[in-house]
Amino acid sequence: MYMLPTDKVYAFILVLPKVEAQKSEKDQSCILGEDTQISWKFSGIERPQVTWFLNDQPIPTNDRFQVTEIDDGTSELSIHQAELADQGIYTAMATNSVGKAEAKITLSIIIKPMITVNLDGSLQAIKEETMTLKIVASGTPKPDIVWMKGNNEIKPNDRVHKTTEDHDDNYIYTLVISHVEPEDQGEYSAKIFNIGESLVSNKCKVTVSKPPIFVVKPTALTVKQDEKALFKIHIDGYPTPKIIWILNGKQLKAEEGVQMQFNPVTNEAILVIENVNLEQHAGSISCRLENEYGNEEERVKLEILAAPIITARLPQQRETVTGQDVTLKVVAKGSPRPSAQWFFNDQPIVSENLSVNEANNEYQLVIKRATIEKNEGAYRIVLKNDVGEVHSNSCVVTVLEPVKLKQVVPTSNEAQLKCGETFEITVDVSGKEIPEVRLMKDGEAMQFTNVETTRYKFVVANVQLQHQGVYMVIAKNKTSTEEMTVTLNVTAPQEFAAPGTCDELDRAQLHAKWSTDIKSS
């Protein structure tokens, strides 16, 4: 209220309170748990009284809320350790006897960002697959995030995507990188911030890897003898896998006739084997991929087409004995496996006694119970496949017979003769191979009297005492030996002992008779 002199007549003019600001409303924020002040400056002729309201409710004065009036008309509300409940519209009502004026401040409580789920220290990403990094944080207002790789901000592109999802007062921040490449390796982090504070996440070291795989696998090959075998593969893996080629369980090395190449740009590899050979190269080819994260292996067949070859021939000759079995065999190789046709005297053999031992590549013919009439002759085999054929040598099979010794005379193994009689041994000897025939008397060799083809004779026309004994005939060939014995006994009158020949015995008998006659006279 002002007093103005008017011819010494004084008048009193009352003025409403006035807010000393361009606007009577404004916004303000403070960090949760920190102190803050809200103030308005009022003017008026009668100093106004200021009352503070929160959301239209009077604010009590206590340890957390204090009001300070400053001489210049400023009213200041101090809030100690702001809480979420302190958020709202604060109204300062200035009143004097003339009227009132008010000013409003909207107070926002700021919550500093806090990371509730941080990045792991490391991540193993798979090449060409999708990698995801995730951080969960809270804060008011909603924190912003900047993803970093090293010291560089990550910008979204067709492979890199960033998303934020609200979830129960938390925010889920996700960085997704699709079709991961080796250049995506590095240290990843994030800066999370609002007006209250800025945080930096843990660093996550991302390593890109991929176990070996075959994009294009090797395929089985069929190659003709002496031609080139070419295997192709397309692989993937990180770090780049080591490629190992294996032939029939043995690792191949780059040497004469073998080439191994790899193109790191296209990840394609080849194996070349020049002048393939059935015995050396046919079988299985394995390709093995290895890196520190795994291994992979593929196995295929390498088939080599080759005309049959005989590696173990038939014998030139083969002897057997009548009634025994004979086995003929050859060892041969070829691809495809050759078929076999046996021949006997150039006529095809159809028999159930043909067999093939595939493990040993043996082709076998068994002649059962061989006979001269049916089985003696020349044998051979012809081996054929789609590439060619081969003829074996001929094997001549000879069927031998055991020696046969037939006793004709005498009809028994013992002969009782008197002096002067005839002693005869006659035998018939036969055999496919001409036998050797010998005559023995008491172990000493004797000569046959007569030999006619297969008949052997021994004759003593006038048997003497010295002729008695054991006679043995021995017939022998490659196959067998046969024997027969005849014991010859020569007899004389028992009353005379005769150590000599039968003639001596007669003279002794005559002398004895003459002596007897003289005594009688």
Sequence and secondary structure as in RCSB ss.txt:
>XXXX:A:sequence
MYMLPTDKVYAFILVLPKVEAQKSEKDQSCILGEDTQISWKFSGIERPQVTWFLNDQPIPTNDRFQVTEIDDGTS
ELSIHQAELADQGIYTAMATNSVGKAEAKITLSIIIKPMITVNLDGSLQAIKEETMTLKIVASGTPKPDIVWMKG
NNEIKPNDRVHKTTEDHDDNYIYTLVISHVEPEDQGEYSAKIFNIGESLVSNKCKVTVSKPPIFVVKPTALTVKQ
DEKALFKIHIDGYPTPKIIWILNGKQLKAEEGVQMQFNPVTNEAILVIENVNLEQHAGSISCRLENEYGNEEERV
KLEILAAPIITARLPQQRETVTGQDVTLKVVAKGSPRPSAQWFFNDQPIVSENLSVNEANNEYQLVIKRATIEKN
EGAYRIVLKNDVGEVHSNSCVVTVLEPVKLKQVVPTSNEAQLKCGETFEITVDVSGKEIPEVRLMKDGEAMQFTN
VETTRYKFVVANVQLQHQGVYMVIAKNKTSTEEMTVTLNVTAPQEFAAPGTCDELDRAQLHAKWSTDIKSS
>XXXX:A:secstr
 EEEEETTEEEEE    EE SS SEEEEEEETTS EEEEEEEE SS  EEEEEETTEE   SSSEEEEE TTSEE
EEEESS  GGG EEEEEEEE SS EEEEEEEEEEEEEEEEEE   SEEEEETTS EEEEEEEEEES  EEEEEET
TEE    SSEEEEEEEETTEEEEEEEE S  GGG EEEEEEEE SS EEE   EEEEEEEEEEEEE    EEEET
TS EEEEEEEEEES  EEEEEETTEE  SBTTEEEEEETTTTEEEEEESS  HHHH EEEEEEEEETTEEEEEEE
EEEEEEEEEEEE   SEEEEETT  EEEEEEEEEES  EEEEEETTEE   TTEEEETTTTEEEEEE S  HHHH
 EEEEEEEE SS EEE   EEEEEE   EEEEEESSSSEEEEETT  EEEEEEEE SS  EEEEEETTEEE  SE
EETTEEEEEESS  GGG EEEEEEEE SS EEEEEEEEEEE  TTS  SS HHHHHHHHHHHHHHHHHHH 
